[in-house]
Amino acid sequence: MVKLNAKTLHNEEYFYGHKACGGCGESLALRHAMKVLGPNTFAALPAGCMAAVSFIYPNMAFTTNAMITPFAATGAVASGIAAGLEALGIDGTQTIGIAGDGGTADIGFQALSGAIDRNDDIIYLATDNEAYMNTGIQKSGLTPYGTRTTTSPAGKNLPGSVNQKKNMFEIVAAHGIAYAATASVGYLEDFLAKVAKAKETRGTSYIHVFVPCPTGWGYPAHKTVSLAKAAVDSGLWYLAEYEKGAFKLNRNPGSFTPVADYLKAQSRFRHLTEEDISRIEAARDAKWENMRRQWQG
C-alpha cells in the first residue's frame, strides 16, 4: 500500500465549499478523511458545526451521500445506513458517522456504544475541539481542566472547567471494539493511515481526532496545525491504537515540550496560574506513566 501523505493523496475532493470558520481543524479532518474513504461513502452527521456549515441550501459541501441525524443518534443512523446498504445488496461502500465531542462523549454516547456492541460495519469519527462550539462554546465531557468556556467561567474561585477530559479512547476500547485510534490534524500522515486502516477493518472502527478551533480557543487561524502538533508534543494529547485486544502508542516522546507554551497560546487558558499549570502537568505525567507501563510492557 502506498504511504498516504500530501504528495500521494489524490486531488479529488469529496468535502469542500463549506462555510466553516477560517482555520477550522474539524473541516480539515473531514476533508482528508473523505479523500481516503472515497466517492462511495455514506456519511451521517448530527446537528453541530460540520452539519451547520455543510448543508446550506442550495449548496452542499459533501459530494457523496450525507445526511443530518438527531443529535443523540449518530451511531444509530450510521448503523441503519450500513444495514440498509447490506439489505439492498449494494457492495463497495463505506458508512461513517462524524460527530463532535458533545455528540460523541455526551449526548450521542449511547448510540455509539450500541453500534460497537453490535459490531456494526461502520467508522465513527469523533472530531474533538473540546467544547460545544456550534451552540456557543459550552463545556462538554471532553473539555479539559482549566478551560474557560461560557458554562465554565474562570475567576477567583474557579479555574474554568474543574473536570478532567473524559477518556473516550479507552472507554471505547473497553467495549472490545474491532479497531480504535487517536489522531491529530497536526500529524496528518498518522491520521490518514488510521482512516485507511479503519476503512479496511470489518466491524466497528473508532477514530478520535484532535481538531483545534480558533473561534472557541482564541488563537490566530493560521496556527491550527501547529497547535494540533503542540498538543501532542507537550503530552496533552497522544497518538495510539487499539486492535486485537491490545493498546499501542504510535508516538512515545522521550521528553515533552513545555505545557505552558501550548496553553498560553490560547485565550481560553491565559487566566491559568502557575499552580494550575503544575496541576495539568501532574495529570499529564500520571497518564503517561500509566500508558507506558501498561501499553508498552
SEMARGU-841993 format. One line per 3 residues: number of its first residue (from 0); their letters; for each residue x, y, z of N, C-alpha, C. Coordinates in steps of 0.001 Angstrom, whole numbers, plus 500000, padded with zeros to 6 digits. Example, Ala and Ser with C-alpha at 12.3 -4.5 7.8 and 13.67 -1.06 7.14 Angstrom:
2
0) AS) 513190 494310 507800 512300 495500 507800 513200 496700 507800 ~ 512850 497750 507080 513670 498940 507140 512900 500030 507870
***
This chain:
297
0) MVK) 500838 498804 500000 500000 500000 500000 500878 501253 500000 ~ 500521 502229 499172 501257 503482 499108 501039 504271 500394 ~ 502115 504809 500939 502005 505618 502144 501269 506906 501822
3) LNA) 500209 507186 502564 499387 508360 502294 499994 509600 502934 ~ 500175 510622 502114 500610 511928 502604 500163 512980 501600 ~ 500592 514226 501795 500139 515310 500931 500549 515104 499468
6) KTL) 501650 514382 499238 502129 514171 497879 501425 513011 497187 ~ 501078 511976 497944 500494 510779 497320 498971 510779 497325 ~ 498347 511623 498136 496882 511667 498199 496333 512272 496907
9) HNE) 495288 511689 496376 494726 512147 495110 494116 513548 495236 ~ 493792 514144 494097 493291 515515 494063 491767 515611 494092 ~ 491087 514484 494080 489624 514514 494129 489161 515025 495492
12) EYF) 488102 515839 495484 487565 516401 496723 486133 515922 496930 ~ 485854 515422 498141 484512 514956 498466 483886 515775 499596 ~ 484648 516744 500093 484128 517664 501109 484817 519006 500896
15) YGH) 484110 519931 500249 484693 521251 500017 483571 522261 499808 ~ 483914 523548 499872 482907 524591 499712 482077 524823 500954 ~ 482571 524385 502104 481836 524553 503362 481940 525998 503857
18) KAC) 481179 526320 504884 481145 527682 505422 481783 527756 506810 ~ 482710 526874 507106 483342 526862 508425 484236 528083 508628 ~ 484551 528346 509880 485451 529448 510219 486829 529208 509599
21) GGC) 487541 530289 509337 488909 530155 508857 489759 529416 509879 ~ 490561 528467 509416 491420 527722 510326 490734 526608 511076 ~ 489536 526215 510668 488774 525180 511369 489462 523820 511258
24) GES) 489898 523279 512390 490557 521981 512394 489614 520848 512059 ~ 488353 520994 512422 487366 519951 512174 487143 519752 510681 ~ 487003 520849 509938 486792 520735 508496 488029 520163 507803
27) LAL) 489208 520464 508333 490447 519883 507786 490438 518368 507942 ~ 490009 517896 509101 489941 516451 509343 488936 515793 508402 ~ 487774 516400 508233 486756 515821 507353 487231 515768 505912
30) RHA) 487856 516846 505463 488319 516881 504073 489258 515713 503790 ~ 490212 515480 504674 491196 514437 504431 490628 513039 504660 ~ 489763 512886 505641 489139 511582 505858 488319 511163 504639
33) MKV) 487568 512110 504088 486739 511784 502935 487583 511459 501701 ~ 488733 512077 501566 489620 511762 500442 490124 510321 500542 ~ 490356 509854 501762 490783 508465 501960 489624 507505 501713
36) LGP) 488442 507855 502191 487301 506937 502112 486725 506841 500704 ~ 486731 507933 499957 486354 507868 498556 484902 508180 498241 ~ 484532 508078 496952 483233 508561 496477 482041 507709 496896
39) NTF) 482273 506451 497275 481151 505575 497648 480930 505562 499155 ~ 481066 506727 499753 480933 506865 501200 479581 507483 501552 ~ 478964 506918 502584 477704 507443 503114 477998 508016 504500
42) AAL) 477709 509289 504705 478060 509970 505953 476817 510373 506733 ~ 476927 510249 508061 475861 510675 508974 476458 511654 509976 ~ 475876 512834 510072 476380 513871 510969 475242 514418 511819
45) PAG) 475462 514577 513127 474422 515195 513960 474442 516707 513809 ~ 473475 517371 514412 473498 518828 514474 474785 519256 515162 ~ 475522 520129 514531 476813 520552 515058 477508 521422 514033
48) CMA) 478750 521776 514290 479467 522669 513378 479484 522149 511949 ~ 479871 520888 511768 480028 520380 510411 478706 520242 509668 ~ 477653 519912 510384 476341 519897 509743 475900 521312 509397
51) AVS) 476167 522237 510312 475732 523622 510105 476427 524282 508922 ~ 477687 523940 508686 478435 524613 507620 478403 523843 506308 ~ 477845 522646 506301 477903 521788 505118 476592 521687 504364
54) FIY) 475470 521833 505061 474153 521641 504446 473413 522975 504407 ~ 473888 523885 503577 473266 525206 503467 472706 525355 502050 ~ 471407 525231 501929 470752 525284 500614 471080 526591 499909
57) PNM) 471408 526552 498618 471383 525398 497692 472724 524687 497581 ~ 473667 524988 498467 474991 524361 498387 475112 523221 499395 ~ 475963 522243 499069 476246 521148 499981 477727 520819 499872
60) AFT) 478405 520740 501014 479847 520537 501000 480237 519098 500676 ~ 479337 518142 500909 479624 516754 500590 479229 516466 499147 ~ 480131 515844 498383 479772 515396 497042 479293 513949 497068
63) TNA) 479373 513311 498231 478877 511953 498416 477533 512008 499124 ~ 476938 510850 499367 475698 510796 500126 475973 511182 501582 ~ 475172 512089 502125 475340 512531 503509 474008 513019 504040
66) MIT) 473811 512866 505350 472562 513319 505951 472808 513782 507374 ~ 471918 514659 507853 471966 515142 509230 471108 514233 510105 ~ 471632 513861 511262 470917 512981 512187 470463 513775 513411
69) PFA) 469550 513228 514207 469308 513813 515530 470598 513820 516340 ~ 470728 514758 517258 471981 514945 517984 472450 513661 518672 ~ 471515 512915 519212 471878 511729 520001 472044 510466 519180
72) ATG) 471864 510538 517860 471652 509310 517096 472696 509009 516038 ~ 473860 509641 516082 474841 509423 515010 475181 507951 514834 ~ 475530 507266 515914 475882 505854 515826 474739 505008 515296
75) AVA) 473525 505294 515747 472363 504513 515322 472038 504740 513851 ~ 472111 505995 513397 471806 506295 511998 472864 505691 511081 ~ 474133 505800 511467 475193 505184 510665 474975 503669 510574
78) SGI) 474597 503056 511685 474312 501620 511682 473157 501294 510751 ~ 472124 502132 510773 470971 501916 509908 471316 502045 508443 ~ 472167 503013 508113 472598 503169 506724 473345 501923 506257
81) AAG) 474295 501447 507091 475061 500256 506731 474150 499043 506553 ~ 473162 498901 507453 472233 497776 507348 471385 497878 506084 ~ 470976 499102 505750 470183 499297 504543 470956 498965 503280
84) LEA) 472210 499377 503231 473046 499071 502069 473233 497563 501921 ~ 473431 496884 503049 473590 495428 503005 472303 494756 502533 ~ 471165 495232 503032 469879 494636 502647 469599 494831 501159
87) LGI) 470058 495939 500610 469856 496213 499188 470906 495541 498305 ~ 471887 494905 498939 472925 494226 498177 473888 495174 497486 ~ 474049 496363 498050 474958 497356 497459 476334 497186 498091
90) DGT) 477296 496748 497301 478638 496473 497802 479588 497632 497503 ~ 480766 497571 498093 481804 498544 497797 481568 499920 498360 ~ 480816 499994 499450 480533 501288 500065 481156 501354 501459
93) QTI) 481189 502551 502008 481685 502776 503361 480731 503716 504078 ~ 480361 503387 505308 479491 504252 506111 480287 504850 507251 ~ 480143 506145 507440 480869 506833 508502 479921 507758 509272
96) GIA) 480030 507711 510585 479367 508682 511445 480402 509705 511887 ~ 480068 510974 511811 481017 512044 512132 480369 512956 513160 ~ 480938 513018 514356 480331 513834 515409 481409 514498 516251
99) GDG) 481072 515652 516808 481985 516373 517677 482028 515776 519069 ~ 482702 516484 519974 482889 515921 521312 481587 515800 522085 ~ 480704 516784 521993 479420 516669 522676 478553 515575 522086
102) GTA) 478525 515489 520747 477742 514473 520070 478311 513077 520208 ~ 479535 512972 520724 480172 511680 520918 480218 511277 522384 ~ 480845 512108 523207 481115 511739 524601 479942 511984 525534
105) DIG) 479006 512823 525130 477871 513157 525992 476558 512675 525372 ~ 475972 513502 524561 474620 513265 524056 474521 512009 523197 ~ 475553 511727 522413 475463 510598 521491 476133 509323 521935
108) FQA) 476579 509269 523185 477370 508108 523597 476576 506808 523564 ~ 475312 506847 523950 474537 505607 523998 474421 504962 522623 ~ 474237 505789 521565 474121 505237 520214 475458 504683 519732
111) LSG) 476547 505357 520079 477879 504856 519735 478149 503538 520437 ~ 477845 503465 521724 478064 502248 522491 477277 501079 521906 ~ 476045 501350 521507 475226 500290 520914 475783 499792 519596
114) AID) 476286 500705 518778 476863 500313 517487 478081 499414 517694 ~ 478918 499778 518675 480101 498955 518954 479686 497591 519484 ~ 478687 497576 520360 478216 496315 520945 477711 495362 519864
117) RND) 477066 495919 518836 476569 495091 517725 477676 494792 516705 ~ 478792 495501 516837 479911 495394 515879 479457 495710 514459 ~ 478623 496744 514342 478166 497166 513023 479347 497651 512184
120) DII) 479273 497418 510894 480391 497704 509991 480380 499186 509602 ~ 480814 500025 510537 480860 501471 510313 482174 502028 510869 ~ 482506 503222 510427 483560 504017 511036 482898 505150 511797
123) YLA) 483362 505392 513001 482876 506541 513768 484057 507491 513954 ~ 483933 508695 513417 484979 509703 513526 484548 510762 514532 ~ 485232 510795 515679 484971 511804 516708 485918 512969 516490
126) TDN) 485371 514124 516154 486177 515322 515923 486141 516177 517187 ~ 487237 516196 517898 487292 516735 519258 487922 518125 519295 ~ 487072 519157 519441 487588 520510 519669 487295 520994 521095
129) EAY) 486942 520052 521952 486930 520236 523399 485864 521182 523942 ~ 484772 521352 523196 483617 522100 523718 482481 522026 522700 ~ 481300 522450 523117 480161 522577 522203 480316 523896 521462
132) MNT) 481057 523896 520362 481378 525143 519670 480188 525718 518901 ~ 479403 524846 518271 478320 525313 517407 477242 526084 518157 ~ 477043 525788 519426 475960 526415 520188 476446 527489 521162
135) GIQ) 477728 527862 521073 478175 528971 521894 479326 528686 522833 ~ 480116 527648 522551 481333 527339 523308 481011 526959 524756 ~ 480138 525954 524906 479829 525429 526234 480722 524226 526547
138) KSG) 480930 523978 527832 481736 522847 528296 481099 521523 527889 ~ 481947 520551 527508 481486 519192 527219 482259 518215 528092 ~ 481966 516939 527940 482699 515919 528678 484147 515784 528231
141) LTP) 484492 516405 527114 485863 516367 526619 486589 517698 526818 ~ 485994 518606 527572 486668 519857 527894 487683 519609 529011 ~ 488950 519949 528803 489969 519648 529817 489941 520612 531001
144) YGT) 490595 520195 532069 490703 521014 533283 491291 522393 532948 ~ 490698 523411 533554 491209 524772 533429 490714 525546 532231 ~ 489851 524946 531404 489360 525626 530208 488262 526619 530552
147) RTT) 488389 527825 530046 487315 528802 530184 486344 528642 529019 ~ 485090 528332 529328 484020 528303 528338 482879 529165 528859 ~ 481804 529261 528091 480674 530078 528530 479927 529448 529694
150) TSP) 480098 528153 529903 479457 527491 531048 480467 527046 532106 ~ 481737 527328 531889 482760 527097 532922 483655 528339 532993 ~ 483087 529448 533479 483853 530702 533524 485003 530621 534512
153) AGK) 486030 531391 534242 487198 531431 535113 487158 532695 535975 ~ 487517 532543 537250 487532 533684 538165 488340 533371 539405 ~ 488093 534100 540458 488857 533923 541690 488605 532554 542327
156) NLP) 487415 532030 542159 487052 530787 542840 487153 529542 541965 ~ 487188 529721 540658 487232 528577 539749 488262 528819 538651 ~ 488974 527763 538225 489977 527903 537168 489407 527711 535769
159) GSV) 488083 527759 535647 487427 527309 534430 486852 525933 534710 ~ 486941 525026 533759 486454 523668 533985 487233 523008 535122 ~ 486515 522348 536010 487172 521680 537148 487289 520176 536920
162) NQK) 486833 519695 535770 486878 518262 535471 488020 517936 534519 ~ 488505 516698 534599 489468 516209 533626 488727 515735 532369 ~ 489420 515732 531268 488858 515295 529991 488456 513826 530047
165) KNM) 487258 513512 529604 486782 512128 529588 487641 511293 528638 ~ 488009 510098 529067 488923 509253 528289 488136 508366 527324 ~ 487655 508973 526246 486794 508247 525325 487504 507100 524615
168) FEI) 488773 507272 524302 489509 506216 523593 489501 504917 524396 ~ 489809 504999 525672 489845 503787 526492 488435 503293 526820 ~ 487484 504194 526917 486086 503784 527132 485596 502958 525937
171) VAA) 485901 503444 524746 485520 502724 523526 486249 501381 523442 ~ 487541 501389 523754 488318 500145 523704 487771 499111 524671 ~ 487240 499572 525815 486689 498651 526814 485503 497856 526287
174) HGI) 484921 498297 525175 483845 497545 524537 484368 496330 523770 ~ 485694 496240 523594 486239 495190 522741 486059 495503 521271 ~ 486158 496780 520917 485927 497236 519543 486949 496631 518587
177) AYA) 486564 496521 517320 487464 495937 516315 488724 496787 516135 ~ 488562 498111 516062 489709 498995 515883 489376 500373 516440 ~ 490310 500942 517188 490159 502304 517699 491504 502997 517635
180) ATA) 491472 504322 517476 492711 505080 517377 492481 506515 517802 ~ 493565 507149 518231 493564 508594 518433 494450 509198 517353 ~ 494169 510464 517016 494911 511135 515956 494871 512639 516197
183) SVG) 495588 513363 515371 495621 514820 515443 495845 515368 514043 ~ 495186 516485 513723 495436 517102 512417 496833 517717 512356 ~ 497534 517743 513475 498918 518179 513480 499874 517115 512972
186) YLE) 499434 515868 512965 500222 514750 512440 499372 514051 511382 ~ 499347 514661 510199 498388 514277 509167 498643 512878 508612 ~ 499901 512501 508408 500174 511170 507852 499667 510075 508781
189) DFL) 499840 510277 510080 499332 509321 511066 497820 509219 510974 ~ 497137 510344 510845 495678 510363 510736 495216 509652 509471 ~ 495840 509947 508338 495450 509330 507076 495621 507810 507133
192) AKV) 496728 507369 507732 496980 505925 507838 495919 505249 508694 ~ 495458 505921 509733 494458 505322 510612 493078 505286 509953 ~ 492746 506304 509174 491489 506258 508421 491532 505118 507410
195) AKA) 492681 504955 506742 492823 503860 505773 492690 502504 506457 ~ 493257 502354 507651 493148 501089 508377 491696 500836 508796 ~ 491020 501889 509257 489609 501745 509638 488759 501337 508437
198) KET) 489099 501867 507279 488360 501537 506050 488460 500051 505731 ~ 489582 499439 506031 489797 498024 505725 489315 497102 506844 ~ 488934 497668 507981 488505 496865 509126 487040 496484 508998
201) RGT) 486742 495240 509200 485348 494792 509214 484830 494882 510649 ~ 483685 495472 510818 483162 495744 512148 483301 497221 512463 ~ 483102 497579 513704 483108 498988 514098 484523 499495 514333
204) SYI) 484830 500648 513734 486085 501347 513972 485785 502730 514554 ~ 486674 503191 515407 486508 504491 516062 487815 505262 515977 ~ 487774 506469 515437 488948 507340 515393 488608 508644 516090
207) HVF) 489423 508990 517066 489217 510205 517867 490301 511199 517470 ~ 489929 512193 516669 490916 513114 516122 490838 514477 516809 ~ 491996 514999 517180 492138 516273 517879 492126 517401 516852
210) VPC) 491145 518330 516981 490940 519363 515959 490780 520742 516619 ~ 491839 521536 516678 491745 522870 517286 490683 523753 516625 ~ 490147 524682 517417 489085 525594 516970 489503 527030 517264
213) PTG) 489895 527814 516261 490354 529179 516533 489292 530055 517185 ~ 488032 529857 516837 486959 530678 517395 486741 530382 518872 ~ 486664 529109 519225 486395 528736 520611 487608 528756 521513
216) WGY) 488803 528618 520916 490021 528558 521719 490714 529902 521841 ~ 490489 530776 520862 491084 532105 520913 492536 532123 520485 ~ 492774 531857 519204 494123 531943 518641 493994 532303 517161
219) PAH) 495057 532832 516530 495002 533166 515102 494768 531937 514247 ~ 493944 532083 513211 493514 530933 512409 494666 530176 511771 ~ 495771 530836 511485 496864 530155 510787 497657 529214 511699
222) KTV) 497340 529198 512995 498093 528364 513932 497414 527029 514250 ~ 496365 526681 513521 495630 525452 513825 496519 524207 513798 ~ 497241 524017 512732 498058 522813 512596 499188 522801 513622
225) SLA) 499829 523958 513835 500936 524000 514798 500436 523738 516218 ~ 499237 524196 516567 498681 523918 517897 498280 522451 518027 ~ 497750 521881 516953 497398 520460 516980 498640 519602 517171
228) KAA) 499741 520033 516616 501006 519332 516802 501539 519564 518220 ~ 501428 520802 518708 501942 521128 520040 501209 520370 521132 ~ 499922 520102 520944 499170 519337 521933 499761 517945 522102
231) VDS) 500189 517344 520993 500828 516025 521033 502230 516126 521617 ~ 502989 517100 521151 504389 517231 521581 504509 517563 523068 ~ 503505 518264 523604 503526 518605 525033 502962 517491 525907
234) GLW) 502449 516437 525291 501915 515301 526031 500480 515446 526480 ~ 499810 516526 526093 498414 516699 526485 497458 515940 525572 ~ 497954 515442 524467 497202 514535 523597 498185 513474 523140
237) YLA) 497707 512309 522817 498601 511213 522451 498076 510501 521215 ~ 498978 509832 520503 498642 509076 519303 498762 507598 519632 ~ 497661 506873 519495 497658 505472 519915 496638 504682 519099
240) EYE) 496731 503357 519211 495784 502459 518562 495394 501339 519514 ~ 494225 500775 519264 493755 499589 519978 493223 498623 518932 ~ 493786 497447 518869 493279 496410 517976 493709 495044 518499
243) KGA) 492883 494057 518246 493117 492684 518697 493370 492632 520208 ~ 492641 493488 520936 492700 493461 522388 493913 494121 523011 ~ 494708 494835 522215 495943 495413 522747 496065 496890 522373
246) FKL) 496656 497669 523295 496941 499082 523058 498358 499241 522526 ~ 498552 500280 521714 499890 500586 521207 500048 502094 521068 ~ 501113 502640 521640 501451 504040 521439 502145 504190 520099
249) NRN) 501669 505110 519272 502300 505355 517980 503420 506381 518074 ~ 503388 507175 519128 504428 508188 519341 504709 508242 520832 ~ 505932 507942 521205 506303 507890 522614 507527 508783 522840
252) PGS) 507304 510093 522993 508432 511022 523097 509224 510826 524388 ~ 510535 511014 524279 511364 510904 525469 511179 512071 526410 ~ 510832 513216 525852 510572 514401 526665 509479 515213 525993
255) FTP) 508855 516081 526769 507751 516893 526260 508167 518352 526077 ~ 507543 519021 525132 507696 520465 525020 506906 521117 526159 ~ 507205 522372 526517 506543 522991 527670 505024 523101 527523
258) VAD) 504323 522611 528515 502866 522712 528538 502424 524172 528520 ~ 503136 525015 529254 502757 526429 529356 502749 527111 527999 ~ 503686 526762 527119 503743 527378 525791 502483 527052 524995
261) YLK) 502052 525817 525077 500823 525408 524381 499601 526114 524970 ~ 499481 526120 526289 498307 526695 526936 498212 528197 526730 ~ 499313 528893 526895 499289 530349 526846 499092 530891 525434
264) AQS) 499192 530030 524437 498934 530455 523055 497445 530589 522765 ~ 496604 530221 523731 495150 530241 523554 494495 531103 524639 ~ 493563 531939 524252 492928 532826 525239 492094 532047 526251
267) RFR) 491648 530862 525916 490832 530083 526852 491642 529604 528054 ~ 492967 529682 527980 493840 529232 529068 494684 530354 529688 ~ 494572 531570 529197 495505 532607 529631 495314 533047 531075
270) HLT) 494216 532671 531668 493965 533005 533071 494666 532046 534032 ~ 495200 530948 533530 495741 529919 534408 496959 530411 535191 ~ 497021 530014 536447 498152 530342 537302 499229 529267 537165
273) EED) 500400 529516 537730 501450 528504 537727 501002 527238 538452 ~ 500209 527426 539494 499687 526270 540226 498754 525444 539339 ~ 497908 526124 538561 497011 525418 537645 497807 524631 536614
276) ISR) 498828 525255 536060 499641 524596 535040 500384 523396 535630 ~ 500859 523550 536857 501529 522427 537527 500567 521262 537717 ~ 499318 521575 538027 498317 520514 538199 498058 519800 536869
279) IEA) 498008 520557 535784 497813 519971 534457 499003 519092 534092 ~ 500202 519551 534378 501404 518761 534105 501421 517464 534923 ~ 501002 517550 536178 500989 516361 537035 500009 515323 536500
282) ARD) 498845 515771 536033 497862 514846 535460 498404 514228 534177 ~ 499088 515032 533373 499715 514501 532153 500746 513428 532490 ~ 501614 513718 533449 502677 512777 533802 502111 511463 534329
285) AKW) 501054 511557 535135 500426 510344 535671 499816 509515 534543 ~ 499189 510189 533594 498596 509490 532466 499661 508775 531642 ~ 500755 509459 531353 501806 508860 530530 502515 507723 531254
288) ENM) 502695 507870 532535 503315 506782 533295 502466 505526 533201 ~ 501161 505705 533301 500247 504576 533217 500253 503955 531816 ~ 500222 504795 530778 500210 504277 529412 501498 503529 529098
291) RRQ) 502622 504110 529468 503898 503465 529169 504042 502135 529902 ~ 503546 502081 531108 503651 500848 531907 502739 499757 531354 ~ 501510 500120 531033 500533 499106 530657 500541 498801 529146
294) WQG) 500861 499768 528312 500747 499570 526869 502060 499161 526222 ~ 503179 499585 526809 504472 499315 526194 505154 498084 526788 ~ 504635 497581 527922 505201 496395 528512 506454 496663 529324
***
